[in-house]
Amino acid sequence: MNTLAPAAPRVPSVVTAGKRLLVVDDHPVFRHGICQYLGQESNLVICGEAPNAQLALEAMRQLKPDMVLLDVSMPGTNGIELIKHMLAEQPKLLILMLSMHDESLYALRALRAGAKGYVMKQQAMETILDAVRKVLGGGIYVSPQFSEKLIFKSIAGSTDDLGSPVDKLSDRELEVLQLFGRNKTTKEIGESLHLSVKTIETHRTHIKEKLGFKDADKMVEFAIEWVTAMEG
């Protein structure tokens, strides 16, 4: 999709005071489904949809949403980086991260980047709606389980990370590691992320160095075991 296609509001036309919500996700079926569900709320207006970072920024500038529901994994610029770009232009914008990935992988990164919450796609639609309501109400949404992890980490006196070796990686390096863990080749990863093979090889080198592996094969073995543990 290379044109901006704002979604028609899916609320009664008499609603004038609803909060404006922009939905950003590269999967059209899921995107349209979440728009249809959330658009039934009397105090929400789905002002637009976008499938990637470039069109999301254009939509944000044109449609002036109060809140963005944003997928973490997209072609090109990922959701974590997009949070930073959006807030640089509109610091008061509310952003709720929506992801298929476990909270332990991206939630803390999203919050550090400026998101006001993190909810997983596997959750029921009612849970996603609860997260939207909480963020619009001025709160921060994470699952009770992840909230406990953050509390225990704070009590232990460490706020740097949640104790995983992959916390040393940048957001993009984490994406690349995850794709290596799914047995993707360098070429396939480049195509998936819309990056050159050379760029992926550079990321692979940095990942290997940061995680302390002497060769790429050992790094890939770790990636496969890590992804299996995370997603199994």
N, C-alpha and C positions, 0 to 999 in steps of 0.2 A: 504494500500500500504506500503510495507516494503522495497522497493528498490528504489534507486534514479533513476529517469527517465528523464534525460535532454531532453528538447524538441528540435527537429530539427529547425534550424533557418527558419523562414517563410519570408525571404527576398531574393532577387536575389543574386546569389553567387558572383556577381561582387562587391557587397557592402563589403568593407573591413574596413571602418572607422566608422561604425555604433556603437552607444552606446549599451553596453551589458545589457540586462534587464532580471532579474530573477523574475518570478511570483510565489508567494506563496499564495495558497488558498486551503482549504480542500474540496471545491465543484468542482469536475472534469469538469462538463459541463461548469460552469462559467469560470473556469481556462483556459480551452482549447479555449473557445470563445474569451476571452480577449487576449490570445496569438495570435490567428488568426487575430484579428482586428489590434492590435498594430504592429504585424509583417509585415503588409503591408507598414508601414512607411519606407521610404528609408534610414533613418538615425538610425534605431533601429534594433537590432538583439536580438531575444528572445533566450537567451543562455540556459535557463533551466526552469523547473517547479518543484514545491515541494508541497506536501499536508500538511506538519506539520513542527514544529520547528526543530526537529532533522534533517530531510532531508534537510530543508532549510539551516541550518548551514553547512552541508556537501556540498551542492551545492555551497554555497558562497565560501567555501574554494577551491573547485575544479575548479569552472568556472570563478571566479574573475569578477563578474558583476560590472558595473558602478553604477547600480541602482537596487533597489528591490521594487517591487510592492507587498505590504504585507497586507493580511487580518487581522483584529483585533481579530476575534473570531475563534479559532482553538482548537482541542483537546489537552489536556496537557498544555504546555506552551503557553500562549496567545501572541497576536501580540505585545502588549506593552512591555512585558518582552523580547520578541525576538529582538525588536529594540535595547534594551540595550546590549544583548549578541552580536549581530552583530557589533555594533559600538565599543564595547570593543576590538574586534579583528581587525576591519577595520574602523577606525575613519572617513575616508573620504567617506565612502559609502553613497550614496544618498538613502533615504528611503521615499517612498510615501505610506501612510496608506490608505487602501481601506476597506470600511466597509458598512454593511447594517444598522448600527446604526446612529442615528442623531448626528450631529457634537457636540451638546451641551453635549453629553454623554462622548465622547472619544477624541475629537479633541485636546483639550488643553493638555490632558495627553500624547497623541502621540507626540505633539510638544515638550513638556518638556522632553520626553524620547530621543528626538533627531531626530524625523522624520522631513522631510522638507515640508510635506503637508498632507492633509486629504481630501479625496474625497469619496462621498457616492456611493454605487453600483447602487442606483436608478437613478443616473444621466445618461444622454445619453453617449454613447461611445465617442462622440466627446468631451464632457466635461472631461472625464477621460484622453483622449489623450492630451487635453490642459493642464491638471494638470501635466502630465508626461513631456511635453515640458517645462513648466515653471520651474519645479524642475531641469531638466537637464540644463536649462539655468542659473541656479544659484539663482532662486527665491524660494519663499515659497508659497504654494498654500493652501488656504482655500476659502470657498464660500464668496462672498461679504457680505452676511448677517452675517456670523460668524465674519468676519473681523471687521464689525461695532461694534459688541458686545465687541470685544477685545479693540477697540479704546475707547469706552465709559467707559469700566472698567478701562483702563489706566488713562483716564481723571479724573475719580472718585478717583484715587489714590490707588486702590487696584488691585494687580496682583496675589493674592493668589488663587482665584478661581472665578467662575462665579456665586456665590451666592447660590448654591444648597447644601442642607444638605449632599447629597451623596458624595460631594467632600472630605469629611473626610475619605472615604473608600479607601482601596488599590485597585489596578486594579483587582485583583482576587476577592476581596470582592464585588466589583461592578458587576462583572459577576455573582456571586452567587445570589446577590440581584435581579438581572434582571431575573434569572431563577425562583426564588421564586415568582416573580411577574407574571410569566407565569403559575402559579399553578403547578410547578414541585415539586415532592417530593424530600426529601434528597437523597434517593437512585437514583432517575432519574438524579438529578444534578451531583451526583458522577460519574455516568456512562457517562454522556455527557462530563464532563471535565476530565475523566480518573483519578479521585481522589477517595479516600476511603470515606465511609460514615462518619467515625470519623473526617476526615479532613473537610468535609462539615459542620459537626456539630460545629466544632471549628470556622470556618468562620462565621457561623450563630450567634454564641455567640458574636464574636467580632463586627459584624454588629449591633446587638441589643444594645450592650454597646455604640458604637460610635454614634448611632442615638438616644440614650436616651430612648429606650423602655424597660419596665420592664418584658415583656414576649414575647415569640417568635410569638404568634398569632397576636399581635399588629404589630409586625415588618412585618409579611407576609401581613397583611391588607394594611400597608403602601406601601409595594412592589408592590402589585397588582394595587393600585391606581396610583402609580408613573409610572409604566410601561404603564398603560392605557393612562395616560396623555402624556407620551413621544411618544408612538407609535400610538396613536389615531389620 
